[in-house]
Amino acid sequence: MVRKQVYYYTKINIVMAIEMEKMKELERKIGYMETEITLIKRTMGVRAEKKSSSAWNELEKLGKEISKEWKMKKPSWKIISESRR
C-alpha cells in the first residue's frame, strides 16, 4: 500500500514539474514578445504610451466641432466606408 502511495505521489510530482516547465516556457515567450513589440514601437517612432483621458476628450471636442460644421449630404461614415473600398 505504501509503495502505491509513493508511486502515486511521485507521478503527481512529475506531472506538476512538467506543467511548471510549460508555464515557465510560456512566460519566457511572453517576455520575448513584449521585447519585440517594444522594439517595433521604437523603430516605428512610437513613444511610450501614457494613459490619459485628455486625448480622448480632445478628440470628442473635435468630433463635435466637425459634426456642427458638416455640410455634405452623405454622412461621414458613408464617405469613410466608400474610401476604404
N, C-alpha and C positions, 0 to 999 in steps of 0.2 A: 504494500500500500504506500509506504513512504517513498519507494522507488518511483511509483507512478506520479506522485505529487512533485517530486524533484524534476522528473522529466517534463511534466506539465508546466511548472514554473520556468524551467529553462526554455521551453518552447515559447512561452509568453514573452520572456526577456528578449529572445532572438527577434520575434515579430516586432516588439517595441523598438528595438535597436534599428531595425530596417526602416520602420516608419520615421524614426527620428532622423536618420540619414536622408530620407526623402525630403523631409521638411527643411533640413539644412541646405540641401541642394536647391530647393525652391527659393529659399531666402537668398542664396548666392545669385541665382538667376535674376531675381527681382533687383538686387543690388546692381548687377551688370546693366540691366535695362534702365534703371534710374540714371546711371552714369552716362549711358548712351544718349538718353533723352536730354540730359543737361548739356552734353557736348553738341548735340544737334541744335538746341536752342541757341547756344553761344555762337555757333558757326552761321546761323541764320540771323544773328543780330538781336535775338530776343533777350531782354534783360530779366532779372529776377522778378517774378510776379509779386505784386503787392495786393493784398486783399483789402479793397476799399470800395465803399458804395458810392463814392463821389463820381467815379467814372460812369457808373450806371445812371446816376442822377443827371449828369451832364447829357448823356445820350437821350434820356427821356425828354429833357428840355428841348434838345434839338429836334427830336421827333415831333413834338407838339408844335414847334415853330414851323416846321416843314409842312405839317398837315394843315395848319391855318392858311398857309400861302399856296396850297396846291391848286392849280388851275387846269389840270388836264381832265379830259372826260373819263379816261381809264384810271382805275385805282392803281396805286403804286405797286401793289403786289402782283397785278396782272402784267405790268411793264417788266418787272423783275423776272417773272416767270417766262415771259417771251424772250427776254435777253439771254436766258440760260439755255434756250433751245438751239 
